[in-house]
Amino acid sequence: MDEFKLNKGYAHESLDRTYVVMDMFEEYVAKHPFVGQTPELSKQAQEIIDRLFDLYQSIGREGDKYENIS
């Protein structure tokens, strides 16, 4: 991967992309009747959502370090 100078914009962009993936996964996979009505699959799907949320929060915290960099 090429090196990029990290800035607030990259942080915002990665937050947005993580949110989109999380939203799509929840809407189209976790809420799918087969997954939702299969306890083990539902549990795994929720674990993925939880991990994506953790990633989202971590990106937000890390992005705060670039608040004054444009």
N, C-alpha and C positions, 0 to 999 in steps of 0.2 A: 504494500500500500504506500502510495506517495505520501510524503510529509506535508502537512498543512499547518499553518499557524492557527492554533485554536483561538476562538473568540466567542463572544456571547451568542453570535448568530449560529454557530455550529451547535452550541448547547441547546438553543431553542429548537433548532431543526431536529436534533436527536430526540428531544422530548416529544415533539410532535409525532415523529415516526413511531416512537415507542407507544404513544397513546393510540395511534391508528391500529397498530398490530394488536394491542390489548383489546381494543373495542371490537375489532373484526373477529378475533379469536373467541371472545365471549359471545358475541352475537351469532356467529355462524358455526362454532364448534361446541362450546360449553352449553349453549341453549338448544342444541340440536336434540330432538326427542330421544334418539338412540343413546347419546352420551348422557343426557340428563336423567334418563330412566335406568341407566346401568350404574349402580353405586360405585364400582371401582373406577370406571371411566370418569364419572362425575367428580370423584375425589381427585383424580389426576388432573383433570381440567382446572379445577379450582386451585390446585397447587401451581399450575402454570400461570394462572391469572395472578396469584399472590406473588410469584417470582417476577413477573413483568411489572407489577406495581412497585415492588422493591427496587427494580432497575430504574423505573421512572423517578422514584424519589431520590435515588442515588445520583442520577443524571442532574436533577434539579439542584441538589446540594453542590455537586461538582461545578455546575454551571455558574453558581453564585460567585465562584472565584474569578470569573471572567466578566463580572458585572461592569467594570469600568474599561473594558477592552472592546473596541469595536472592530 
